Amino acid sequence: MSFDRGLTKVKLKELSVLSFLKNKENLIILGRTGEGKTHLAITLGRKICQENLSVSFLPVNLMFEEVLAARSSGKMIGFLTRLNSTQVLILDDFGLRQYSHEEANVLVELLEARARKGPVIVTSQIDPKGWFKLFEDPVIAEAIVDRMINPSQRINLKGVLPRKTKSASQRKITCGNLLARLFSSSVAAGWVNSPNRVGQ
């Protein structure tokens, strides 16, 4: 049985029990602009917080801005330590641009430190096959992609974009609301108070 955005009932149930987290797998959420990738990632972050686990959410471009700021202020080690100490890291909008050699080195170091320890949730408009082109060095590119997708679960969101719907009555239910129906408790505001959220 298929639900809105191309998610099956089985996949929704897997997400509701956080199977990727229990299996120590990364989660890759793919889809076009406006199809709910970030919304779904945040909904999962809230659910994870309800399990008394720490979550950090960072748009990838913002993360690299913070990396540069931390490096210039001599706080790079502390910044990476905080990122690695969070139990689940959400990297939003990966692949909006190409990344420098320095950014690639930081990313591979981060992923290496988290391998098989704490899952990473990645949202992207680009299929992982296209991620290799985002980096200057093919060796580093291969290392980054390998650490992101092995092991991982993948979600491909599909469907009508919300901004293209004609009326509220025609608007399709969001992934987050579908998940909320399966969660045993509310997914209200607790996630933003994650103890290890970067930037606090």
VEXGU-952825 format. One record per residue: residue in one letter; x, y, z of N, C-alpha, C in turn. Coordinates in steps of 0.2 Angstrom, whole numbers, plus 5000, padded with zeros to 4 digits. Example, Ala and Ser with C-alpha at 12.3 -4.5 7.8 and 13.67 -1.06 7.14 Angstrom:
BEGIN
a506649725039506249785039506649845039
s506449895035506849955036506450005039
END
This chain:
BEGIN
m500449945000500050005000500450065000
s500350114996500750174995500450234998
f500750275002500550335004500750395001
d500650455003500850515000501650525000
r501850554995502550564994502950494993
g502650444991502950384988503150344994
l502950355000503150315006502650255007
t502850195008502450145009502250135016
k501750105018501550095025502050055029
v502450015026502949975029503550025031
k503750065026504250115027504050165033
l503450185033503250235038503250205045
k503150135045503150105052503950095054
e504350085049505050075050505350145053
l505050195050505350265052505050275059
s504450255061504150275067504450235073
v504750185071505150145077505950155076
l506050205072506750225071507250165070
s507050125065507450065064508150085061
f508250135058508950155056509350175062
l509050205067509450215073509650155077
k509150105077509350045081509850005077
n509850005070510349975066510950005065
k511050065068511650105067511750125060
e511250135056511250155049511150235048
n511450255043511350325041510650325038
l510350385037509650395034509750445028
i509650425022509750475017509050495014
i508850555014508150575012508250615006
l507950595000508050624994507350654991
g507450704987506850734984506950804982
r506450824978506550894975506450944980
t506551004978506351064982505651064984
g505451074990504851074993504451014994
e504750954993504450894994504450865001
g504750905006504650885013505250855016
k505850855013506450825015506650855022
t506650915023506850945029506350935034
h505750945032505150935037505150855040
l505250815036505350745038505950735043
a506550765041507150755045506950785052
i506650845052506550875059506050835063
t505550805059505050765063505350705066
l505850675062506250615065506650645071
g506950705070507350735076506950735082
r506350765081505950765087505750705090
k505650655086505450585089506150555092
i506650565090507350545093507450575100
c507250645100507350675106506850645112
q506250625109505850595114506050525117
e506550505114506850435116507450455120
n507550525123508050545127508750535124
l508750545117509350555114509550625111
s510150635110510350705108510350705100
v510150765098510150775091510350845089
s510750845084511050915081510750925074
f510450975072510250995066510651055063
l510951045057511351095053511251095046
p511051145043511151155036511851145034
v512051105029512751095027513151155026
n512851205022513151265021513351305027
l512851305032512951335038513451305042
m513451235042514051195046514751215043
f514851225037515451245034515651315036
e515151365037515251435039515451425046
e515151385050515351375057516051345058
v516251305053516851275053517451325052
l517351365047517751425046517851465052
a517251485055517351525061517651495067
a517551425068517851395073518651385072
r518851375066519551375064519851435065
s519551495063519851555064519951585071
s519551555075519551575083519851525087
g520151475084520551415087520151375091
k519451365089519051325093518751265088
m519151245083518951195079518951125082
i519351105086519351045090518651035094
g518551095098517951095102517251085098
f517251115092516751115087516551045085
l517151015082517050945080516850895086
t517150905091516950865097516250875099
r515950935098515250935100514850905094
l515050905088514650875083514650795084
n515250775086515350705086515050675093
s514950715098514650695104513850685103
t513550725099512850715098512650645095
q512150615098511950545096511750535089
v511350595086511150595079511250655076
l511550665070511750725067511350725061
i510950785060510550795054510950845050
l511150825043511450875039510950885033
d510650955033510150965029510451005022
d510150985017510251015010510951005008
f511150945008511850925006511850924998
g512350954995512450954988512151014984
l512051064988511751124985512351164980
r512951144982513551174978514151124979
q514651144975515251104976515651124982
y516051074985516351094991517151094990
s517451134994518151144993518551084996
h519151084995519651034997519651035005
e519651095008519651095015518951075018
e518451095015517751075017517650995017
a517950965011517950895010518350855016
n518850885018519250855023518950855030
v518650915031518250915037517650865037
l517350855032516750815031516950745032
v517450725029517750655029517950635036
e518250685040518450675047517850665051
l517350705050516750705054516450635053
l516350615047515950555045516350495048
e517050495048517450445050517350435058
a517350485061517250485068516650455070
r516050465066515450445068515250375065
a515650345061515550285058515350235063
r514750205062514550145067514450165074
k514450235075514350255082513750295083
g513650345078513050385079512850405072
p512150385070511950395063511950465061
v511950475054511850545051511250535047
i510850585047510250595043510450645038
v510450635031510650675026510050695022
t509850755020509350775015509750805009
s509450785003509850804997509350804991
q509450844987509050844980509450794975
i510050784977510450744972510550674974
d510450624969510550554971511250544973
p511450494977512150484979512650474974
k512350444968512750434962513050504960
g512750554961512950624959513450654964
w513450624970513850664975514650664974
f514850614970515550614968515850684965
k515350714961515550774957515550834962
l515350824968515350884972516050904975
f516550854974517150864977517750864972
e518250904974518850914969519250844969
d519350814975519850754975519350694974
p519450654969519050594969519150544974
v519750544977519850494982519450514989
i519450574990519150604996518350594995
a518150604989517450604987517250534988
e517650484986517450414987517350394994
a517850424998517850405005517150435009
i517050495007516450535009515750495007
v515750485001515150444999515050375002
d515650345002515550275005515350275013
r515650325016515450335023514750355024
m514450395019513750415020513250355018
i513450315013512950265011513050195014
n513550185017513750115020513850115027
p513350095031512750065029512250125030
s511650125026511150175026510450145024
q509950185026509350175023509150235018
r508750225013508650275008507850285008
i507650355007506950375006506950415000
n506550404995506450444989505750474990
l505750534991505050574992504850594985
k504150584984503850604978503250634979
g502950664974502250684974502150764972
v501550784973501450854971501750904976
l502150954974502351004979501851044982
p501851054989501351094992501251164989
r501751194986501651264983501251264977
k501151204974500751194968500051174969
t499851154975499151134976498751204975
k498051184974497651244972497251264978
s497151224983496751244989496951204995
a496651225001496851185007496451115007
s495951115004495551055003495951004999
q496351024994496650984990497350964992
r497550994997498250995000498350925002
k498950895000499050825003499350825010
i499250775014499550775020500350765020
t500650795024501350795024501650735027
c502350715025502650655028502650665036
g502750725038502850725046502150715049
n501550735046500950715049500850645048
l501050615043500950535042501350505048
l501950525049502350495054502050505061
a501750565062501450585069500950535070
r500550515065499950465066500250395069
l500850385067501150315069501550325076
f501750385077502150385084501650385090
s501850345095501450335101501350405105
s501750455104501650515108501750575103
s501550635105501650695101502350705099
v502350745093503050765091503050845092
a502850865097502850935099503550965100
a503651015103504251065103504851035106
g504950975109505450955113506150955109
w506150945103506750935099507250985099
v506951055099507351105098507751115105
n507651085110507951095116508451035117
s508651005112509150945112509750975116
p510050935121510550955125511250975121
n511350935116511950945112511850975105
r511251015105511151055098511651105097
v512051095091512551145090512351215089
g512651265092512551335092512251355098
q512051315103511751335109512351345114
END
